Amino acid sequence: MNAQERYDKFVLPDDVDKVTVVKDTKIENAVAITVEREDHTIGNLVRHELHRDTEHVKFAGYKVEHPLEHKVKFQVKGSKDRDPIECFKDALQRLDKEMDSIEHAITSKMA
Amino acid sequence: MASGTCRPRDPKVNILSSTSEALNFELLDTDLSVANALRRVMLSEVPTLAIDLVEIHYNNTVLNDEFITHRLGLIPILSTRVNDFKAWYEEDESDEEEEIDPNTGYPIEREEAPTEVVFKLNAIGEDKGSENDEPTLVTSDDIELDPRFPGIAPIDYRQYDNPAKRPIVIMKLKPGQAISLKATVRKGIGKDHAKWNPCATVVFRIPPIIHINNQMLSKLTEGQKEELVDSCPTKIFKVNPDSKEVEVVNSDQYTYDDEIVRKAELLGVSGAILIKEKPEHFVFTVESTGSLPPHEIVVGAIRTLKKKLRVLIKDTNRVLSEQRYGGGDDRYQMNY
């Protein structure tokens, strides 16, 4: 009766932003990035990519706060001279490049 | 944009075996999180086609309407052309600027991607005479395709001359029973309902690296060696009958149970057998339901992931340009 619609898991409502960022009030140069309608697939992937960037990222973690709320929340702390949101974007762009090279590798081998 | 020493990885792929039903490949030089993201996307986010809505006009069979609808939904539909379709929840792909016709000055009207294909199914239980009380089979071959989309059909559709390709049985009818329905095929993903999942199985394994110190093992008697080799539940070790040394037979089968390592400790030769996971090496097995060839599932998963990442990059850029994040917003209180 009060079950969610199945599409709630992956359809972003019109009035919701995909990415929202809140600055941490207690930790310097740290933000909480909430990504709507994503799950552990993106959460774990991006967190590990952030961890590779040891030079600029001091801390990165993610959580899915509730199984019925379809969003992931990242906590990212950047180093002194680096905006943590930029770090997040860089991680996404590196992953995007990596996906390109996997796709290229697999299509060239299958052809 | 370039972030110092941190560069994108360049993973390698080796195809181990490939058939129309299953694909085996190695993914090298990347992280576990990437392998797992790929696996998860293959299972639940590669779009396919499946029967989604069913309109039943007549049904006096022993199966009720919902039951038949569910069975129809689970029939794999050939989805190689799924990208020509649009799911009901998808926005128009044409996010880019509208193309302007240079002659008229008006925007060129794009053809709207189709969202639905309509199948029909009509069947009557035949009376085969009193001698033969075999019921009439209603199969995926009895489905009438949509004349607008002759390529969209259940898998192995009407392959009468190939005995290996048998149709899928939907129900059985006694004489006098009949079914008449209209089924709407739509695009969807496995996250919505498992009927849209193109995979039978997707698994990846990490091959083991096994070090055997036969010098240490030489302390053991032959009986103890046999005991050690037999302690492994998957029989991947053996004692060489000539040299009496312990050897690995088939390391792919290893299940990381550690039984043999503990047995070695018990026999007083701890450290004689060391097993660890091979780093940055993943062996994938992708099996298809038939709706998509396995390599298209993999490529589809990569494209889906890329699409997700691009949406995130775009929206992160929007946040960066607005720079309107602040600490005081009650809606997004920080939790510690």
Interface residues (C-beta under 8 A of the other chain):
Chain A: R6 Y7 K9 F10 V11 D17 K18 V19 T20 V21 V22 K23 D24 T25 K26 V31 A32 I33 T34 V35 E38 H40 T41 I42 N44 L45 R47 H48 E49 R52 D53 T54 E55 H56 E65 D83 I85 E86 C87 F88 K89 D90 L92 Q93 R94 L95 D96 K97 E98 M99 D100 S101 I102 E103 A105 I106 T107 K109 M110
Chain B: M1 S3 G4 T5 C6 R7 P8 R9 D10 P11 K12 V13 N14 I15 S18 F25 L27 T30 D31 L32 S33 V34 N36 A37 L38 R40 V41 E45 Y89 I189 K191 D192 H193 H295 V298 V299 I302 R303 L305 K306 K308 L309 R310 V311 L312 I313 D315 T316 N317 R318 V319 L320 Y325 G326 G327 D329 Y332 M334 N335 Y336
